[in-house]
Structures are given as C-alpha cells and as structure tokens.
Amino acid sequence: MRIGIPKEVKAGENRVALTPAGAAELHQRGHSIYVMRSAGQAAGFSDERYHKAGAVIVDSLADVYAAADLIVKVKEPQVEEYALLSDRHVLFTYLHLAANRALTDALIASGATCIAYETLTDAQGRLPLLAPMSEIAGRMAVQAGAHHLEMAQGGKGILLGGIPGVASANVLILGGGVVGANAAAMAVGMGAQVRILDKSLARLRQLDDLWRGRVVCEYAVQERIDALALQSDLIIGSVLNAGASAPRLLSRELIAQMEKGSVLVDVAIDQGGCFATSRPTTHQHPTYIEEGVVHYCVANIPSAVGRTATLGLTNATLAYVIRLADEGLTALKTDAGFRAGLNIYRGQLSQAGVADAFAIPFSDAAQLLLND
C-alpha cells in the first residue's frame, strides 16, 4: 500500500499523523510511506528520522496526495486539500463532519472513502482513537480554565485551588466520559471543588466509586445544569454524541446571568459546541468574552502539546493503519467496530449522525461494503 502523511495545514496544528517509529513498522511490512517535508517538525520529528525509517520525503501536499492511495492525517482536510482527493483515495483521520457541511459536501463530491477516528469503536463499544486526544483535552481544559480565570486574561481573579482560609473555585464538568474524567482528575489535583453531571447512571457510579465523595456526581437534567452553572467559576463542556452534533446545554440567556469573569471551556466545539455562545477559536487567539463570560473554544486543544499528542495518537491508530495497509477495505467488512468509522464510502454518506445534522440521505455502511 502507498501511504501518504501530509503536513497538517489547519491553523495552529502541531501534530502529525504518524511518528517515524510508526513509519518504520509500515515500511518493514513492505508498504511505501510518503511524508511531506517538515510534516513532523513541529512535533519534534525531523525529516531525517522519517527517511531513516524508510519513508520517502516529498515536497508538497499535492505530491503526497498524488503518490498515495491511503491518506493518514490528524485533522479534517482543509479547503486547499479538497481538490487533491479523488475516488481512489482512502482517508483516515478525525473528521467531525456533523459540524461542517462544506467539508461533508466536498468529501462526498470527491468520491473518496473516508474513515473517521472519532466514530470507530472497539469490541466494548468504546472510542479507542478518540480516547488519547480526549485524555489530553480533558487535562488541558482545566489548565486553560485555571489560566483564564486570572484577571489579566479577563477572568474573575480566582485561584483554582484557593488557599487556606479562602475557598477554592467551583468547577462544573458537563459529561463524565474520557474528557470529563480527565478534567476531574486535573481539577481535583489542583484543589478545586468539582462536580460532574452525566446522563449515564452506570458511569456516575463508576466515577463515584473512584472519587469517594471528592467529586460530586449528579444526574444531568437541564434544571440542575442551569442552577449549577450560575454557581460555577469554571464550566467544562465535555459532552459527546459520536458522529453527531453536540447538544446545546447552556442557553445565551443563562450564560448572560453568570457571574462576570467566569470561564467556559467548550471541548465539544469540534462537534458544533455545547454552549449557545460558542464559536471556534485557535491557539493563537484562544478566547473571547461574550455576555461577560470568557469563552475558550479551541477546536484542536491537544495540538498545544503536539509531541505528546502525536505519540499518543500513533500508539492508538497504528494497528488500524497497518490493517488498512495490509487488508484494504476488507478490514472493515470483517470488523463491525472498524466499520463504524466509515463516514463516506466512495462518495456516499454512511454516517447517520451526519445525515441527521444536515437532513440528507445516507446508506448503511455494511450494505455499501457488501454490495461492492
């Protein structure tokens, strides 16, 4: 298989889809790897290391797409990449199509087959390729929130952990999945008062058993979300509907009633965001203030720690890349969890959540593969 690793062109993106060690694994199995010049530089991986691993270094995005049949990326293709995709390509990356109609239409029009990291599942129904980035995003959400509670950043001037004689900050985490659990661990470690809301009683029991009262775990109903939001200094939105748009949990009217200088961190922004006032930001300009509340809505939070994130991502994705390289799309036919990652098959949408978001038709992934 001819495998292409482009340099990420999304603003502020420092990750690369494959480490040199991952490239070496694929090369040893007889596959050809084409890496765009300086693709790994921001993450600390030189072109020389990729070359020593057996990869061919090419000069441009166009060269990568022209040389390869399997394109492995980190983030969704950007506008300048749309025309480079064709019906011979298999694209394997984070897509988050439900938040981006233009991208969805472009990928359908390309005729490419597009597999999304974020909807692929394992035998237990978990999201193994989303998990490492969610772990990073959850931990960094608290770091970012604590920083932006500082007055110089527009915050209300509260130290997350307080000091003896002064109460610590109130942190509300909406969603108890991987992001939420990691956010809770960081917030507890920094000494905050932490509360998690989730709709899964089974998950709440797990978290309650883990924290033994150190984190308050409550069932999420809108009335309770609204009441707690007005008492919170930092709110982290970490809800996830895999492959679909994020639910809106805080209205503009409610946010306008929050104490000025409070901070919202919307980790769900790449799925459209879970706060009514959310809009995507970048690492270069990570925040804005609306209704008197600081909003941190960076769409690629893990990129801030590009080296750690690249290593963690390759650890998770490499086995799947190897299977695609070795078996082609047969790997999806024989593995329902892998097949759950299929969002577009040769120009046909195959993800129900995306179809619901845009009210467009879709076809069952298994049927598409079987009919081929």
C-alpha positions as a Markdown table, in Angstrom:
| # | Residue | x | y | z |
|---|---|---|---|---|
| 1 | Met | 0.0 | 0.0 | 0.0 |
| 2 | Arg | 1.1 | 3.5 | -0.7 |
| 3 | Ile | 0.5 | 5.6 | 2.4 |
| 4 | Gly | 0.7 | 9.4 | 2.5 |
| 5 | Ile | 1.3 | 11.6 | 5.6 |
| 6 | Pro | 0.6 | 15.2 | 4.8 |
| 7 | Lys | 1.8 | 18.2 | 6.9 |
| 8 | Glu | -1.3 | 19.5 | 8.7 |
| 9 | Val | -2.3 | 22.8 | 7.4 |
| 10 | Lys | -5.1 | 23.7 | 9.9 |
| 11 | Ala | -4.2 | 26.8 | 11.8 |
| 12 | Gly | -2.2 | 26.1 | 15.0 |
| 13 | Glu | -2.0 | 22.3 | 14.3 |
| 14 | Asn | 1.3 | 20.9 | 15.5 |
| 15 | Arg | 0.6 | 17.2 | 15.4 |
| 16 | Val | 1.5 | 14.8 | 12.7 |
| 17 | Ala | -0.4 | 11.6 | 11.9 |
| 18 | Leu | 2.5 | 9.1 | 12.2 |
| 19 | Thr | 5.8 | 9.0 | 14.1 |
| 20 | Pro | 9.0 | 7.8 | 12.5 |
| 21 | Ala | 8.7 | 4.6 | 14.6 |
| 22 | Gly | 5.2 | 4.1 | 13.1 |
| 23 | Ala | 6.6 | 4.7 | 9.6 |
| 24 | Ala | 9.3 | 2.1 | 10.2 |
| 25 | Glu | 6.6 | -0.5 | 11.3 |
| 26 | Leu | 4.8 | 0.0 | 8.0 |
| 27 | His | 8.0 | 0.0 | 5.9 |
| 28 | Gln | 9.1 | -3.3 | 7.4 |
| 29 | Arg | 5.7 | -4.8 | 6.3 |
| 30 | Gly | 6.5 | -3.8 | 2.7 |
| 31 | His | 4.4 | -0.6 | 2.4 |
| 32 | Ser | 5.6 | 2.6 | 0.9 |
| 33 | Ile | 5.3 | 5.8 | 3.0 |
| 34 | Tyr | 5.3 | 9.3 | 1.6 |
| 35 | Val | 5.8 | 12.0 | 4.2 |
| 36 | Met | 5.5 | 15.7 | 3.3 |
| 37 | Arg | 8.7 | 17.7 | 4.1 |
| 38 | Ser | 8.6 | 19.1 | 7.6 |
| 39 | Ala | 5.4 | 17.3 | 8.5 |
| 40 | Gly | 6.7 | 16.2 | 11.8 |
| 41 | Gln | 8.9 | 19.2 | 12.6 |
| 42 | Ala | 6.5 | 21.0 | 15.0 |
| 43 | Ala | 6.1 | 17.7 | 17.0 |
| 44 | Gly | 9.9 | 17.2 | 17.2 |
| 45 | Phe | 10.3 | 14.6 | 14.4 |
| 46 | Ser | 12.8 | 15.5 | 11.7 |
| 47 | Asp | 12.6 | 14.6 | 8.0 |
| 48 | Glu | 15.9 | 12.7 | 8.5 |
| 49 | Arg | 14.2 | 10.4 | 11.1 |
| 50 | Tyr | 11.4 | 9.6 | 8.7 |
| 51 | His | 13.9 | 9.0 | 5.9 |
| 52 | Lys | 15.9 | 6.6 | 8.1 |
| 53 | Ala | 12.6 | 4.8 | 8.9 |
| 54 | Gly | 12.2 | 4.1 | 5.2 |
| 55 | Ala | 9.8 | 6.9 | 4.2 |
| 56 | Val | 10.1 | 9.0 | 1.1 |
| 57 | Ile | 10.1 | 12.7 | 1.7 |
| 58 | Val | 8.0 | 14.7 | -0.8 |
| 59 | Asp | 7.8 | 18.5 | -1.1 |
| 60 | Ser | 4.1 | 19.4 | -1.2 |
| 61 | Leu | 0.5 | 18.4 | -0.3 |
| 62 | Ala | -0.1 | 17.7 | -4.0 |
| 63 | Asp | 2.9 | 15.3 | -4.1 |
| 64 | Val | 1.6 | 13.4 | -1.1 |
| 65 | Tyr | -2.0 | 13.0 | -2.5 |
| 66 | Ala | -0.6 | 12.1 | -5.9 |
| 67 | Ala | 1.7 | 9.4 | -4.6 |
| 68 | Ala | -0.5 | 7.8 | -2.0 |
| 69 | Asp | -3.8 | 5.7 | -2.0 |
| 70 | Leu | -4.2 | 5.8 | 1.8 |
| 71 | Ile | -4.0 | 9.3 | 3.3 |
| 72 | Val | -3.5 | 9.3 | 7.1 |
| 73 | Lys | -4.0 | 12.6 | 8.8 |
| 74 | Val | -4.8 | 14.2 | 12.1 |
| 75 | Lys | -7.4 | 16.8 | 11.3 |
| 76 | Glu | -10.0 | 17.1 | 8.7 |
| 77 | Pro | -8.9 | 18.2 | 5.2 |
| 78 | Gln | -8.8 | 21.9 | 4.8 |
| 79 | Val | -10.2 | 23.8 | 1.8 |
| 80 | Glu | -6.9 | 23.7 | -0.1 |
| 81 | Glu | -6.9 | 19.9 | 0.2 |
| 82 | Tyr | -10.4 | 19.3 | -1.2 |
| 83 | Ala | -9.4 | 19.2 | -4.8 |
| 84 | Leu | -6.5 | 16.8 | -4.1 |
| 85 | Leu | -8.8 | 14.0 | -3.0 |
| 86 | Ser | -10.2 | 11.6 | -5.6 |
| 87 | Asp | -12.2 | 8.4 | -5.8 |
| 88 | Arg | -9.0 | 6.3 | -5.5 |
| 89 | His | -8.2 | 7.6 | -2.0 |
| 90 | Val | -9.0 | 6.2 | 1.4 |
| 91 | Leu | -8.8 | 9.0 | 4.0 |
| 92 | Phe | -8.2 | 8.1 | 7.7 |
| 93 | Thr | -8.4 | 11.0 | 10.1 |
| 94 | Tyr | -10.5 | 12.9 | 12.6 |
| 95 | Leu | -13.5 | 14.3 | 10.5 |
| 96 | His | -16.3 | 15.6 | 12.8 |
| 97 | Leu | -18.5 | 16.0 | 9.8 |
| 98 | Ala | -21.6 | 16.9 | 11.7 |
| 99 | Ala | -20.2 | 20.3 | 12.4 |
| 100 | Asn | -19.1 | 21.1 | 8.9 |
| 101 | Arg | -21.5 | 20.9 | 5.9 |
| 102 | Ala | -19.0 | 22.3 | 3.4 |
| 103 | Leu | -16.4 | 19.6 | 4.3 |
| 104 | Thr | -19.1 | 16.9 | 4.1 |
| 105 | Asp | -20.2 | 18.1 | 0.7 |
| 106 | Ala | -16.6 | 18.3 | -0.6 |
| 107 | Leu | -15.7 | 14.8 | 0.6 |
| 108 | Ile | -18.9 | 13.3 | -0.9 |
| 109 | Ala | -18.1 | 15.1 | -4.2 |
| 110 | Ser | -14.5 | 13.8 | -4.2 |
| 111 | Gly | -15.7 | 10.1 | -4.4 |
| 112 | Ala | -13.2 | 9.2 | -1.7 |
| 113 | Thr | -13.7 | 6.7 | 1.1 |
| 114 | Cys | -13.4 | 8.5 | 4.4 |
| 115 | Ile | -12.9 | 6.8 | 7.8 |
| 116 | Ala | -13.2 | 8.9 | 10.9 |
| 117 | Tyr | -11.1 | 8.2 | 14.0 |
| 118 | Glu | -13.9 | 9.6 | 16.3 |
| 119 | Thr | -16.6 | 7.1 | 15.3 |
| 120 | Leu | -14.5 | 3.9 | 15.2 |
| 121 | Thr | -15.3 | 1.6 | 18.1 |
| 122 | Asp | -13.7 | -1.4 | 19.8 |
| 123 | Ala | -15.3 | -4.6 | 21.0 |
| 124 | Gln | -16.6 | -2.9 | 24.1 |
| 125 | Gly | -18.2 | -0.1 | 22.2 |
| 126 | Arg | -15.6 | 2.4 | 23.3 |
| 127 | Leu | -13.9 | 5.0 | 21.0 |
| 128 | Pro | -10.2 | 3.9 | 21.1 |
| 129 | Leu | -8.9 | 6.5 | 18.6 |
| 130 | Leu | -10.7 | 9.4 | 20.3 |
| 131 | Ala | -9.6 | 8.4 | 23.8 |
| 132 | Pro | -6.0 | 9.6 | 23.8 |
| 133 | Met | -6.8 | 13.0 | 22.5 |
| 134 | Ser | -9.8 | 13.2 | 24.9 |
| 135 | Glu | -7.4 | 12.5 | 27.8 |
| 136 | Ile | -5.2 | 15.3 | 26.7 |
| 137 | Ala | -8.1 | 17.7 | 26.0 |
| 138 | Gly | -9.7 | 17.0 | 29.4 |
| 139 | Arg | -6.4 | 17.7 | 31.3 |
| 140 | Met | -5.6 | 20.8 | 29.2 |
| 141 | Ala | -9.2 | 22.1 | 29.6 |
| 142 | Val | -8.6 | 22.6 | 33.3 |
| 143 | Gln | -5.1 | 24.1 | 32.7 |
| 144 | Ala | -6.7 | 26.6 | 30.3 |
| 145 | Gly | -9.6 | 27.3 | 32.5 |
| 146 | Ala | -7.4 | 28.0 | 35.5 |
| 147 | His | -5.2 | 30.3 | 33.5 |
| 148 | His | -8.2 | 32.3 | 32.1 |
| 149 | Leu | -9.7 | 32.7 | 35.5 |
| 150 | Glu | -6.8 | 35.1 | 36.1 |
| 151 | Met | -7.7 | 38.8 | 35.9 |
| 152 | Ala | -5.1 | 39.5 | 33.2 |
| 153 | Gln | -7.0 | 37.0 | 31.0 |
| 154 | Gly | -10.4 | 38.5 | 31.6 |
| 155 | Gly | -11.3 | 36.2 | 34.4 |
| 156 | Lys | -12.8 | 36.9 | 37.8 |
| 157 | Gly | -9.4 | 36.5 | 39.6 |
| 158 | Ile | -9.9 | 33.2 | 41.4 |
| 159 | Leu | -7.1 | 30.7 | 42.1 |
| 160 | Leu | -8.5 | 27.3 | 41.2 |
| 161 | Gly | -7.3 | 25.6 | 44.4 |
| 162 | Gly | -7.7 | 28.6 | 46.7 |
| 163 | Ile | -5.5 | 29.0 | 49.8 |
| 164 | Pro | -6.0 | 28.2 | 53.5 |
| 165 | Gly | -8.9 | 30.4 | 54.6 |
| 166 | Val | -10.1 | 31.2 | 51.1 |
| 167 | Ala | -12.4 | 28.9 | 49.2 |
| 168 | Ser | -11.3 | 27.1 | 46.0 |
| 169 | Ala | -13.0 | 27.5 | 42.7 |
| 170 | Asn | -16.2 | 25.7 | 41.8 |
| 171 | Val | -15.7 | 23.6 | 38.7 |
| 172 | Leu | -18.6 | 22.1 | 36.8 |
| 173 | Ile | -18.0 | 19.4 | 34.3 |
| 174 | Leu | -20.8 | 18.5 | 31.8 |
| 175 | Gly | -20.2 | 14.9 | 30.7 |
| 176 | Gly | -18.4 | 12.2 | 32.5 |
| 177 | Gly | -16.7 | 10.4 | 29.6 |
| 178 | Val | -13.0 | 10.3 | 28.9 |
| 179 | Val | -12.7 | 14.1 | 28.7 |
| 180 | Gly | -14.7 | 14.7 | 31.8 |
| 181 | Ala | -13.0 | 12.1 | 33.9 |
| 182 | Asn | -9.5 | 13.5 | 33.0 |
| 183 | Ala | -10.7 | 17.1 | 33.6 |
| 184 | Ala | -12.0 | 16.0 | 37.0 |
| 185 | Ala | -8.6 | 14.4 | 37.9 |
| 186 | Met | -6.8 | 17.6 | 37.0 |
| 187 | Ala | -9.2 | 19.8 | 38.8 |
| 188 | Val | -9.1 | 17.7 | 41.9 |
| 189 | Gly | -5.3 | 17.7 | 41.8 |
| 190 | Met | -5.3 | 21.5 | 41.7 |
| 191 | Gly | -7.6 | 21.6 | 44.7 |
| 192 | Ala | -10.9 | 22.8 | 43.1 |
| 193 | Gln | -14.4 | 21.8 | 44.2 |
| 194 | Val | -15.5 | 19.6 | 41.4 |
| 195 | Arg | -18.9 | 18.4 | 40.2 |
| 196 | Ile | -19.7 | 16.1 | 37.3 |
| 197 | Leu | -23.1 | 15.8 | 35.6 |
| 198 | Asp | -23.9 | 13.0 | 33.2 |
| 199 | Lys | -26.9 | 11.1 | 32.0 |
| 200 | Ser | -25.4 | 7.6 | 32.5 |
| 201 | Leu | -26.1 | 6.2 | 35.9 |
| 202 | Ala | -23.6 | 3.4 | 35.3 |
| 203 | Arg | -20.9 | 6.0 | 34.5 |
| 204 | Leu | -21.9 | 8.1 | 37.6 |
| 205 | Arg | -21.5 | 5.0 | 39.8 |
| 206 | Gln | -18.0 | 4.4 | 38.3 |
| 207 | Leu | -16.9 | 7.9 | 39.0 |
| 208 | Asp | -18.5 | 8.0 | 42.4 |
| 209 | Asp | -16.7 | 4.8 | 43.3 |
| 210 | Leu | -13.4 | 6.2 | 42.0 |
| 211 | Trp | -13.6 | 9.6 | 43.9 |
| 212 | Arg | -15.4 | 8.5 | 47.1 |
| 213 | Gly | -17.0 | 11.9 | 47.6 |
| 214 | Arg | -14.1 | 14.0 | 46.5 |
| 215 | Val | -16.1 | 14.7 | 43.3 |
| 216 | Val | -19.8 | 15.2 | 43.4 |
| 217 | Cys | -21.5 | 13.1 | 40.7 |
| 218 | Glu | -25.0 | 14.1 | 39.7 |
| 219 | Tyr | -27.6 | 13.0 | 37.1 |
| 220 | Ala | -27.8 | 15.6 | 34.4 |
| 221 | Val | -31.2 | 17.3 | 34.0 |
| 222 | Gln | -31.5 | 20.8 | 32.4 |
| 223 | Glu | -32.9 | 22.4 | 35.6 |
| 224 | Arg | -29.9 | 21.2 | 37.6 |
| 225 | Ile | -27.4 | 22.2 | 34.9 |
| 226 | Asp | -28.8 | 25.7 | 34.8 |
| 227 | Ala | -28.7 | 26.1 | 38.6 |
| 228 | Leu | -25.2 | 24.8 | 39.0 |
| 229 | Ala | -23.9 | 26.9 | 36.1 |
| 230 | Leu | -24.9 | 30.1 | 38.0 |
| 231 | Gln | -22.8 | 28.9 | 40.9 |
| 232 | Ser | -19.7 | 27.9 | 38.9 |
| 233 | Asp | -16.5 | 29.7 | 38.3 |
| 234 | Leu | -15.3 | 27.3 | 35.5 |
| 235 | Ile | -17.5 | 25.1 | 33.3 |
| 236 | Ile | -16.1 | 22.5 | 31.1 |
| 237 | Gly | -18.3 | 21.2 | 28.3 |
| 238 | Ser | -17.3 | 17.6 | 27.5 |
| 239 | Val | -20.4 | 16.0 | 26.1 |
| 240 | Leu | -20.1 | 13.7 | 23.1 |
| 241 | Asn | -22.6 | 12.3 | 20.6 |
| 242 | Ala | -20.3 | 10.2 | 18.5 |
| 243 | Gly | -20.6 | 11.3 | 14.8 |
| 244 | Ala | -23.4 | 13.8 | 15.5 |
| 245 | Ser | -23.7 | 17.4 | 16.6 |
| 246 | Ala | -23.1 | 18.2 | 20.3 |
| 247 | Pro | -26.3 | 19.1 | 22.3 |
| 248 | Arg | -26.6 | 22.7 | 23.5 |
| 249 | Leu | -26.6 | 22.6 | 27.3 |
| 250 | Leu | -26.4 | 26.3 | 28.2 |
| 251 | Ser | -28.5 | 29.0 | 26.6 |
| 252 | Arg | -27.4 | 32.5 | 25.9 |
| 253 | Glu | -29.9 | 33.8 | 28.4 |
| 254 | Leu | -28.4 | 31.5 | 31.1 |
| 255 | Ile | -24.9 | 32.5 | 30.3 |
| 256 | Ala | -25.8 | 36.2 | 30.5 |
| 257 | Gln | -26.8 | 35.6 | 34.1 |
| 258 | Met | -23.5 | 34.0 | 35.1 |
| 259 | Glu | -21.0 | 36.0 | 37.2 |
| 260 | Lys | -18.8 | 38.2 | 35.0 |
| 261 | Gly | -15.3 | 36.7 | 34.5 |
| 262 | Ser | -16.5 | 33.1 | 34.8 |
| 263 | Val | -14.9 | 30.8 | 32.2 |
| 264 | Leu | -16.4 | 28.3 | 29.7 |
| 265 | Val | -14.2 | 25.7 | 28.1 |
| 266 | Asp | -16.1 | 24.0 | 25.2 |
| 267 | Val | -14.2 | 20.8 | 24.4 |
| 268 | Ala | -17.2 | 19.8 | 22.2 |
| 269 | Ile | -16.6 | 22.7 | 19.8 |
| 270 | Asp | -15.3 | 20.4 | 17.0 |
| 271 | Gln | -18.8 | 18.9 | 17.1 |
| 272 | Gly | -20.5 | 22.3 | 17.0 |
| 273 | Gly | -20.1 | 23.2 | 20.6 |
| 274 | Cys | -22.4 | 22.7 | 23.7 |
| 275 | Phe | -22.9 | 26.3 | 24.7 |
| 276 | Ala | -25.1 | 28.7 | 22.7 |
| 277 | Thr | -22.4 | 31.3 | 22.7 |
| 278 | Ser | -19.6 | 29.1 | 21.5 |
| 279 | Arg | -17.7 | 29.6 | 18.3 |
| 280 | Pro | -14.4 | 28.0 | 17.2 |
| 281 | Thr | -11.1 | 29.7 | 18.3 |
| 282 | Thr | -7.4 | 29.0 | 17.7 |
| 283 | His | -4.4 | 28.6 | 19.9 |
| 284 | Gln | -3.2 | 31.9 | 18.5 |
| 285 | His | -6.4 | 33.6 | 19.7 |
| 286 | Pro | -7.9 | 31.1 | 22.1 |
| 287 | Thr | -10.6 | 33.2 | 23.9 |
| 288 | Tyr | -13.2 | 35.8 | 23.5 |
| 289 | Ile | -15.6 | 37.4 | 26.0 |
| 290 | Glu | -19.3 | 37.3 | 25.4 |
| 291 | Glu | -22.1 | 38.1 | 27.9 |
| 292 | Gly | -19.2 | 39.0 | 30.2 |
| 293 | Val | -18.0 | 35.3 | 30.3 |
| 294 | Val | -14.6 | 34.2 | 29.0 |
| 295 | His | -15.0 | 31.5 | 26.3 |
| 296 | Tyr | -12.2 | 29.1 | 25.4 |
| 297 | Cys | -13.3 | 27.2 | 22.3 |
| 298 | Val | -10.1 | 25.9 | 20.7 |
| 299 | Ala | -11.0 | 23.2 | 18.2 |
| 300 | Asn | -7.7 | 21.3 | 18.4 |
| 301 | Ile | -6.7 | 21.5 | 22.1 |
| 302 | Pro | -4.2 | 18.6 | 22.0 |
| 303 | Ser | -2.2 | 20.4 | 19.4 |
| 304 | Ala | -0.8 | 22.6 | 22.1 |
| 305 | Val | 1.2 | 19.6 | 23.3 |
| 306 | Gly | 1.9 | 18.3 | 19.8 |
| 307 | Arg | 4.7 | 15.9 | 20.6 |
| 308 | Thr | 2.8 | 14.1 | 23.4 |
| 309 | Ala | -0.3 | 14.1 | 21.3 |
| 310 | Thr | 1.4 | 12.7 | 18.2 |
| 311 | Leu | 3.0 | 9.9 | 20.3 |
| 312 | Gly | -0.4 | 9.1 | 21.9 |
| 313 | Leu | -2.3 | 9.2 | 18.6 |
| 314 | Thr | 0.2 | 6.9 | 16.8 |
| 315 | Asn | 0.0 | 4.5 | 19.7 |
| 316 | Ala | -3.7 | 4.3 | 19.2 |
| 317 | Thr | -4.0 | 4.4 | 15.4 |
| 318 | Leu | -1.1 | 2.4 | 14.2 |
| 319 | Ala | -2.7 | -1.0 | 14.5 |
| 320 | Tyr | -5.6 | 0.2 | 12.4 |
| 321 | Val | -3.4 | 1.8 | 9.8 |
| 322 | Ile | -1.5 | -1.5 | 9.5 |
| 323 | Arg | -4.8 | -3.3 | 8.9 |
| 324 | Leu | -5.9 | -0.9 | 6.3 |
| 325 | Ala | -2.5 | -1.2 | 4.6 |
| 326 | Asp | -2.4 | -5.0 | 4.8 |
| 327 | Glu | -6.0 | -5.8 | 4.0 |
| 328 | Gly | -7.5 | -2.7 | 2.4 |
| 329 | Leu | -11.2 | -2.2 | 3.0 |
| 330 | Thr | -11.7 | -5.9 | 3.7 |
| 331 | Ala | -10.6 | -4.9 | 7.2 |
| 332 | Leu | -13.9 | -3.0 | 7.6 |
| 333 | Lys | -16.0 | -5.8 | 6.1 |
| 334 | Thr | -14.9 | -8.2 | 8.8 |
| 335 | Asp | -14.8 | -5.8 | 11.8 |
| 336 | Ala | -18.0 | -4.0 | 12.8 |
| 337 | Gly | -16.2 | -1.6 | 15.1 |
| 338 | Phe | -13.7 | -0.6 | 12.4 |
| 339 | Arg | -16.7 | -0.3 | 10.0 |
| 340 | Ala | -18.3 | 2.2 | 12.4 |
| 341 | Gly | -15.6 | 4.6 | 11.5 |
| 342 | Leu | -16.8 | 4.6 | 7.9 |
| 343 | Asn | -18.4 | 8.0 | 7.3 |
| 344 | Ile | -18.3 | 8.2 | 3.5 |
| 345 | Tyr | -17.9 | 5.3 | 1.1 |
| 346 | Arg | -16.9 | 6.2 | -2.5 |
| 347 | Gly | -18.9 | 9.4 | -2.3 |
| 348 | Gln | -21.9 | 8.0 | -0.4 |
| 349 | Leu | -22.6 | 9.2 | 3.1 |
| 350 | Ser | -22.7 | 6.3 | 5.6 |
| 351 | Gln | -23.0 | 8.0 | 9.0 |
| 352 | Ala | -26.5 | 8.5 | 10.5 |
| 353 | Gly | -25.4 | 11.3 | 12.8 |
| 354 | Val | -24.2 | 13.4 | 9.9 |
| 355 | Ala | -27.3 | 12.7 | 7.9 |
| 356 | Asp | -29.4 | 13.9 | 10.8 |
| 357 | Ala | -27.4 | 17.1 | 11.3 |
| 358 | Phe | -27.9 | 18.2 | 7.7 |
| 359 | Ala | -31.2 | 16.4 | 6.8 |
| 360 | Ile | -29.5 | 14.5 | 3.9 |
| 361 | Pro | -29.8 | 10.8 | 3.0 |
| 362 | Phe | -27.3 | 8.1 | 3.9 |
| 363 | Ser | -26.7 | 4.5 | 3.3 |
| 364 | Asp | -25.8 | 1.7 | 5.7 |
| 365 | Ala | -22.1 | 1.2 | 5.8 |
| 366 | Ala | -22.2 | -2.6 | 5.9 |
| 367 | Gln | -24.6 | -2.8 | 2.9 |
| 368 | Leu | -22.4 | -0.5 | 0.9 |
| 369 | Leu | -19.3 | -2.7 | 1.5 |
| 370 | Leu | -21.2 | -5.9 | 0.9 |
| 371 | Asn | -22.6 | -4.6 | -2.4 |
| 372 | Asp | -19.1 | -3.7 | -3.7 |
